[in-house]
Amino acid sequence: MKVFFVNSTRTWGGGEKWHFEMADALRNAGYDITILARKGKDLYIRSVAANIRTLPVVISNISFANPLRLWSLFRLFRREKPDVVILNFSADIKAAGVAASCAGVRHIIYRRGSAIPIRNTFLNRFLYKKVITSIVANSFETKRTILHHNSRLFPADQIEVIYNGIRLEQFDSMPVKELYHRQKNEVVIGNAGRLVLQKGQHYLVEMASLLKKKHVSFKILIAGDGPLEASLRQMSVSAGVDDCLVFLGFVSNVKAFMENIDIFVLTSVWEGFGYVLVEAMACHKPVVAFNISSNPEIIAGDKTGYLIDNLDINTMTQKIESLIQNRNLAEKFGLEGRKRVEEVFDMRNTQKRFESLLDRLYNNNLS
């Protein structure tokens, strides 16, 4: 089976991680895999390094209005004749999806990773009815938001929920190094994600202020970069907690980061699927997050961590303080979290379910 992954995003995130790891897994399972990615960006570089066939592509939000861009994509799909094309985000659908459909590709899958309602526009109604043939959602919350504004936008029974997976064996074998030298009796709280509004790192400044007033010995490590770094640093200075927050910048070795902390906290105000929660749980860390989007599908509340309602930073801080005071409970949450990752979020399960979908589509062609 010939499968094309199209992901023209400039940055590296959960969607790019999924496309790369799924493409690599399918390639190793014997599928004929090609990745179309933006040259010089992380996905392209990693795919080439992994010896996956990788072709350069440039797609923007207005590429669908560029006849030459559409014609070049059409000729590529017409020449290559893929059985399946897997798309990443809206610009890919409008350009590569339309070109693939015109070229006769029978199966065009949109892998949806954002739990944001899709607008009920004429263009979206056309794309979801005439171009996309299947949707893979990374959570039930993501599936729900697809049809939030229009329940007839796409057949619900053709939206399959497949959770993101983690390559546990590979993850466990990653080297660990010290990223932060903790002080005596200091509890280290971790947060990882791009420094953007969605990730809600301003809540960490409030949390630090509350913990500091209670004379808790702690540090908050923040892994990630982004446009809000300067304002977050200034916010921490103004709140008098700049000595409590450590900005590490982008950290490529997530396992090393998780092994340097005691508790992982996710302050995102929405998520498609919180990869970092799974990675923290894989490292036996208790997790605390807001009860939003797909978080309750990942965290087993009061078993592997805490889910906090109403974006309540006071309650979140109290729960973290309880884990600091009760190390046995924190350890129990960590053990249960690892067990949940092995049972639900192992990449082998994700790959098996995705292969089953591909095989069903392929066999339908033959029947």
N, C-alpha and C positions, 0 to 999 in steps of 0.2 A: 504494500500500500504506500502510495506517495503522498506525503503530508507536508504542506507548507505552513510555517508559522510566520505571520506578518506582525511585526511590532516596531513601529517607527518612533517610539518615544525617545526623547533625548536623555532622560534621567534614568537611574537605576532605582527600582522600587519593587513592591511585591509582585506586580504584574510581570515585570521583566524577569524576576527570579523564577516565577512559575513557568514562563515560556521557555527559559533556558533549561531548567531542570527537567521539565516534561519532554522537551525536544531531545535532550541528551538521553533520558531514560528510554524513550521510544526508539531512538537510533540504536541503542545497545540491545534492544529487543528485536531488532531486525527490520524496523520500518525504514523506508526511504525518506529521509528528513532533509528539509531545507529551511533555513531561517532567513527572512528578509528583515534587515535592521539598518538603522542609520549608521553609516560608516564613521569610525572613530569614537563611537559612544560605547558605554560599558557592555551592553548586550552583544554588539558586533564583536568587540575585542574578546570577550569571554567565549563566544561561540567559535570564533576562529581558533583560539587557543585550545579548545576542546576537540578540534578537528571535525566540527560539524560543518557541512556545506553551508556557507553564508554568503548571501548576495546583498549588495548595498541598495538601500531604498530611501528616498526622501519624500515624505508625505506630510502635508500641513493641513490645516483646517479648510483651506481653499483649494486644495489639489483637485477636488472633485469637479471644479470649474475650469480646470486646465486640460484642454483636449489632448495636448502632447503627453502630459503625465499619464492620463488615463489610457492613451493609445499604447504607451510603452509597457504599462502594467498588463493591458489586454494581450499584447503580443507575447509577453513573458508567460502568462498562464496558458495561452493557446499553444505555445511551443512546448512547455513543460508537461501540460496535461496532468496536474495534480488531482488526486482523488478527493482530497480534503484541503481546505484552506481555513486556518484558525486565526482570527483577528483579535486585536487587543483593545483598541479604543475607537471613539467615534470617527476620527479622521481616517483611520484605517478602513472602517466600514464604508464610508462615503467614496473613497477612492479605490482601494484594493478590492473591497467587497463587490462594488459595482463592476469593476473590470473583470473579476473572476466569474461573476454571474454571466456577463456578456460572453465570456470565453467558454462557457459551457461547463464550468466546474459545478458538480452536482451537490456537493456538501460544503456549505460555508458556515462555519461555527464561530459564534461570537463568545469569547470567554470574558464574562462580566465580573469585574473584581471590585466595583464600587457600589456601596449601598446608598446610592443617591437616586431619587425618583427620576425616571426618564420623561422628558417633556413630550406632551401629546401634540407634536407638530405634524404638518403634512409630510415633511421630509422623513421624519422618523417613522410615520405610518407606512410610507413607501418602502423604506429600508428594511423594516421588520417584517413586512408582509411579502416583499418581492425579492429581497436579496439574502437575508439571513435564513438559514434552514434549521439551525439548532442553536441553542444557547446553553453554555455551561456557567452556572453561578457558583461562586465560592462559598456561599452560605445561604440558608433559608431566608435570612433578612435581605440579602442581595436579590434573591428571587422575588421576594415580596415587593421591593421597590421598583422592579422592572415594570410591573403592571399597576403601580400605584395610581397613576393618572389616567390609565386607560386599560381596563381589564381585558379588552379584546386586541390589544396591541400585538400580542404574540400568543400562540397556544400554550397554556400553562403546562400541558403534559409533554411539551417539547423543550422545557427548561429543566435541565438536570442539575441537581446540586451535588458538586464534588468538592469536598474540603481540600484546601491546600495541604500538602504533605511535606514532611521533613525527612531527609535521608539520614536516618538515625546512625547507621554504621559510619558513614562519612563524617557526620556531625560529631559523633563521640571520639573519633580519631583526630580531630583538629587539635593542633598544639595550643597549650594554654600558657600565657605569660602574664606577668603582673602589669596591670595598667594603672593601678593606683596603690600606693603604699598606705594602708590604713593605720590610724593611730590606735593606741591601746583602748580596748573596749568600745571602739567606734562601730556603729552599725552603718552599713553601706546600702543605700537605696539606689536602684538603677532605673533609668528611663532611656529608651532608644527610639529614634524616629527623626525624620526631617523636621527642622525648626520652622514649622509653618502653623498657621492658625488651627488647622484640623487636629494637630497633635496636642494642642492645649498645654504646652509646657509652662505657660504663665501660672497654671495651677501649682506647679512645683515650687515657685517662689512663695506663694501663699502657704503651702505645706511647710516649707522650710521655716517661715516666720512663726507658724504655730508650734512646731517642734522645738524651735529655739527658745520660745517663751517657757516651755515645759522643762528646759534644761536637759533635753535628750542629747546624748553624744552621737552625732550622725554626720554623714556626708551624702549628698545626692550626686551621683555621676550621670551625666547626660551625654549619650552617644548620638551624634548626628550633626549635620550642618544645615544651613538654610538661611533664608533672608531675614529671619527674626532674631538671629544670634545677638546682634548689637543691642536691640531693644530689650531682649531678655537679660543680658548682662547689666544694662542700665537699671532695669527694674529690680534686679537683685541687690544692686548697690543702694538704690533708694530705700529698699525694705530692710537694709542692714543685714542681709544674709549672703552677701557675695563670698564670704568665707566658708559657706556651707554647700555651695554648688560648684561642681567641677565640670567645665565644658571640655569634652574630649575631642570634639570634632567627629568626622566620619570614622567609624571603626569597622574595618573589613572583617575582622575575626569576631563574629558575634558570640561564639562560645567563650572566648577569652573574656569578653565583657561580662557575660553572665556569671562566669566563675569568680569574678572580682566583686560580686555584690551578694547581699544577703536576701533582699526582697526586691521584686520587680514591680514597678507601678506604671500603668499605662493611663495617661491623662487625655487620650484622644476624645474628641466630642462626636466623632463618627469613624467607623472603620468598615471596610469591605470584609476583610479577614485579617485579624491581628497576628501575623506571622511571629512577631516578637514574643507574644504570649506563649505560643507553642515552644519557641526556642528557650524561653525561660523555664518553662515546665520540664523540658527535656533535660535541663541542668538541675532538676530537683529544687527549683526556687518557688516559694509561695508567690502568688501574683495577686495584685489588687488593681481593679479597673472600674470605670464607670459602667453601669448597666445599660449599655446602648448598643445598637447595631448587632453585630454578630458575636460580641463578647460573651453573652450567656451561652452561646453554642460551643465556645471553647473552654471557658472556665466553669467547672462544677462548683456552684456557689456553696461556701462554707465547707467545702471538701478539698478543693485544690487552691482556693483563694477566696477573695471577697469581691462581690459585685456591689457597687455603690449607686444608689438611686439618685436621680435629680441633680446630677453633677455637683453633689454636695461635698465640697473639699473638707469641711469640718469632720464629717463622718469618715471620709477616706483617711484623714490624718489619724483619727481615733483607731481605726482598724489597723493601720500600720503600727501605731504605738502598741496595740495589743499583741501584735506579732513580735515586736521588739522585746516585750516583757515576757512573752511565753515562747521560748525557743523550741520547746517540745511540740507545740502546735505548729509552728513554722516548719519544723522538720517533717511533721506528719503531712502537712499540705504539700510539701515538696515531693515526698514519696508518692502521694496519690496523683500529683500532677504528672510525674514521669510515667506512671502506669497508664494514665489516660492518653498520653501522647503515643505510647506503644500500641494501645488498642484502637485509637481513632485516627491519629494524624501521622502514621507512618507512611512514607512516600510509596511504599510497595502497595498499600491499599488504594491510595490515590491513583497510581499508575494502572492498577488492575481495573478500577472502575472506568477510567478514561479509555483504556484499550477495549473494554467491553462495549462502550459507546461507539468507538470507531469501527469495531468489527460488525456491530449491528448495521451501521450505515453502509459499510462495504458489502455485506451480504445482501442487503436490500437491493443493491445495484444488480446483483447476480440473479436474483429471483424474478 
